[in-house]
Amino acid sequence: MNVVTLENPRVKLSLLDLNNYEHLLDIAKQPNLVFYSPSKIDTPEDLKAYVQTAIDDYHHKTAIPFIIFDKQTNTYAGCTRFGLINWHHKVLHIGWTWIGSQFQGNGLNKHMKFLMLQYAFETLEFDKVEFRVDERNIKSRKAVEKLGATLEGILRKDTLMLDGFKRNTCCYGILKEEWDDIKTTVFDGF
């Protein structure tokens, strides 16, 4: 796979790897940053293992992990990725997204998601993009819904969390044929 960089005037998404993940160490320590995720990232060792898993998936062509650089503040903000990439069926997931609290609610996420959706549909020519969100994570669910994604169903007790809780996962999707409308309405002016 070619190394992918996605960029607009607001944000730059570069390949996340062991050469740049240390920019995220302080952000990863923020309390409850990944509360609704089965991942642990709050120690340098945990974050490195998290990134190594993403790199392994990249080499297996099932993920493209990105480090997020906020051009407005000139700082690294977090990470995100394309995952569970199914090249045959032309379906992938956008997720594993976490950004520091100081970057939330200021439009950064919308700029990132635009770049990712545009790349998935227009460059990779995939047919569907999915998002999986913990049913309890109302903030993330609303953010995905604002992108124009449709709730397709809820997987009951499908993911074991670090505290032993089995979460329900909301499955959202955007189809390729919906992208042109979403691009001109949700992302008007991008």
C-alpha positions as CSV (number, residue, x, y, z in Angstrom):
1,M,0.0,0.0,0.0
2,N,1.2,3.5,-0.7
3,V,1.7,5.8,2.3
4,V,-1.4,7.9,2.5
5,T,-1.4,11.5,3.7
6,L,-4.8,13.3,3.8
7,E,-4.7,17.1,4.2
8,N,-6.8,20.3,3.9
9,P,-6.2,23.8,5.3
10,R,-7.4,22.7,8.8
11,V,-5.9,19.2,9.4
12,K,-3.2,16.8,8.2
13,L,-3.6,13.0,8.6
14,S,-0.3,11.2,8.3
15,L,0.5,7.5,8.7
16,L,0.8,6.7,12.5
17,D,3.8,4.7,13.3
18,L,6.5,4.1,15.9
19,N,8.4,7.2,14.7
20,N,5.7,9.6,15.5
21,Y,3.3,8.1,18.1
22,E,5.2,9.7,21.0
23,H,3.6,13.0,20.0
24,L,0.4,11.5,21.5
25,L,1.7,10.4,24.9
26,D,0.4,13.4,26.8
27,I,-3.0,13.3,25.1
28,A,-3.4,9.6,25.7
29,K,-3.0,10.3,29.5
30,Q,-6.2,12.4,29.6
31,P,-8.8,10.7,31.8
32,N,-11.7,8.9,30.2
33,L,-10.4,9.7,26.7
34,V,-11.1,6.1,25.5
35,F,-13.7,5.2,28.2
36,Y,-16.0,3.7,25.6
37,S,-13.3,1.7,23.9
38,P,-11.9,-1.7,24.8
39,S,-8.4,-0.2,24.3
40,K,-5.9,0.9,26.9
41,I,-3.6,3.8,25.9
42,D,-2.8,5.8,29.1
43,T,0.8,4.5,29.7
44,P,3.6,4.8,27.2
45,E,3.8,1.0,27.0
46,D,0.1,0.6,26.3
47,L,0.1,3.4,23.7
48,K,3.1,1.8,22.0
49,A,1.3,-1.6,21.9
50,Y,-1.9,0.0,20.6
51,V,0.2,1.6,17.8
52,Q,2.0,-1.6,17.1
53,T,-1.3,-3.4,16.6
54,A,-2.4,-0.7,14.1
55,I,0.9,-1.0,12.3
56,D,0.6,-4.8,12.1
57,D,-2.9,-4.4,10.6
58,Y,-1.5,-1.8,8.1
59,H,1.1,-4.4,7.0
60,H,-1.7,-6.9,6.6
61,K,-3.7,-4.3,4.5
62,T,-6.6,-4.3,6.9
63,A,-6.0,-0.9,8.4
64,I,-4.6,2.6,7.7
65,P,-3.8,4.4,10.9
66,F,-3.4,8.1,11.0
67,I,-1.9,10.6,13.4
68,I,-3.9,13.8,13.5
69,F,-2.1,17.2,13.2
70,D,-4.3,20.2,13.9
71,K,-3.0,23.0,11.6
72,Q,-5.0,25.6,13.4
73,T,-3.1,25.1,16.7
74,N,0.0,23.6,15.1
75,T,-0.1,20.6,17.4
76,Y,-0.8,16.9,17.3
77,A,-4.4,16.2,18.4
78,G,-4.9,12.4,18.4
79,C,-5.3,9.5,16.0
80,T,-7.9,7.8,13.8
81,R,-7.9,5.0,11.3
82,F,-9.5,3.1,8.5
83,G,-9.9,-0.4,9.9
84,L,-11.4,-3.8,9.1
85,I,-10.7,-3.0,5.5
86,N,-12.3,-5.6,3.2
87,W,-10.9,-5.0,-0.3
88,H,-13.0,-7.6,-1.9
89,H,-16.4,-6.3,-0.6
90,K,-15.2,-2.7,-0.7
91,V,-16.3,-2.0,2.8
92,L,-14.2,-0.4,5.6
93,H,-14.7,1.1,9.0
94,I,-13.7,4.5,10.2
95,G,-12.9,4.5,13.9
96,W,-10.3,4.1,16.7
97,T,-10.6,7.8,16.8
98,W,-9.6,9.8,19.9
99,I,-8.6,13.4,20.1
100,G,-7.6,15.5,23.1
101,S,-10.4,17.3,25.0
102,Q,-9.0,20.6,23.9
103,F,-9.6,19.6,20.2
104,Q,-13.2,18.5,20.7
105,G,-16.2,20.5,19.6
106,N,-14.1,22.9,17.4
107,G,-14.7,21.4,13.9
108,L,-11.5,19.3,13.7
109,N,-13.3,16.0,13.7
110,K,-15.6,17.1,10.9
111,H,-12.6,18.1,8.8
112,M,-10.9,14.7,9.5
113,K,-14.0,12.7,8.6
114,F,-14.5,14.7,5.4
115,L,-11.0,13.8,4.2
116,M,-11.5,10.2,5.2
117,L,-14.9,9.8,3.6
118,Q,-13.7,11.5,0.4
119,Y,-10.7,9.2,0.2
120,A,-12.7,6.1,0.9
121,F,-15.4,6.8,-1.7
122,E,-13.5,8.8,-4.4
123,T,-10.0,7.4,-4.3
124,L,-10.4,3.9,-3.0
125,E,-13.9,3.7,-4.7
126,F,-15.3,1.7,-1.8
127,D,-19.1,1.0,-1.6
128,K,-19.6,1.5,2.1
129,V,-18.1,3.1,5.2
130,E,-19.1,1.9,8.6
131,F,-18.8,3.3,12.1
132,R,-19.1,1.3,15.3
133,V,-20.0,3.1,18.5
134,D,-20.7,2.0,22.0
135,E,-24.4,2.4,22.6
136,R,-23.8,4.5,25.8
137,N,-21.5,7.0,24.0
138,I,-24.2,9.5,23.1
139,K,-21.6,12.2,22.1
140,S,-19.9,10.0,19.5
141,R,-23.2,8.7,18.2
142,K,-24.5,12.2,17.7
143,A,-21.2,13.1,15.9
144,V,-21.6,10.1,13.5
145,E,-25.2,11.0,12.9
146,K,-24.2,14.6,12.0
147,L,-22.0,13.1,9.3
148,G,-25.1,11.7,7.6
149,A,-24.5,8.1,8.7
150,T,-27.6,5.8,9.1
151,L,-28.0,3.6,12.2
152,E,-28.3,0.1,10.7
153,G,-28.6,-1.9,13.9
154,I,-27.3,-2.6,17.3
155,L,-25.1,-5.6,18.1
156,R,-26.0,-6.7,21.6
157,K,-23.2,-7.5,24.1
158,D,-20.7,-7.9,21.4
159,T,-17.6,-6.2,22.8
160,L,-15.8,-7.0,26.1
161,M,-14.6,-3.8,27.8
162,L,-11.6,-3.5,30.1
163,D,-13.8,-3.4,33.2
164,G,-15.5,-6.6,32.2
165,F,-18.7,-4.9,30.9
166,K,-20.1,-6.3,27.7
167,R,-21.2,-3.4,25.6
168,N,-23.8,-3.0,22.9
169,T,-22.4,-1.6,19.7
170,C,-24.4,0.7,17.3
171,C,-23.6,0.1,13.7
172,Y,-23.8,3.1,11.4
173,G,-23.1,3.2,7.6
174,I,-22.8,5.5,4.7
175,L,-23.2,4.1,1.2
176,K,-21.3,5.3,-1.9
177,E,-24.5,6.5,-3.5
178,E,-25.3,8.7,-0.5
179,W,-21.9,10.4,-0.6
180,D,-22.6,13.0,-3.2
181,D,-25.6,14.3,-1.3
182,I,-23.8,14.2,2.1
183,K,-20.7,15.9,0.6
184,T,-22.8,18.9,-0.7
185,T,-25.1,19.2,2.4
186,V,-23.2,18.0,5.5
187,F,-19.8,19.2,4.2
188,D,-21.0,22.2,2.2
189,G,-18.0,24.5,1.7
190,F,-15.2,21.9,2.4
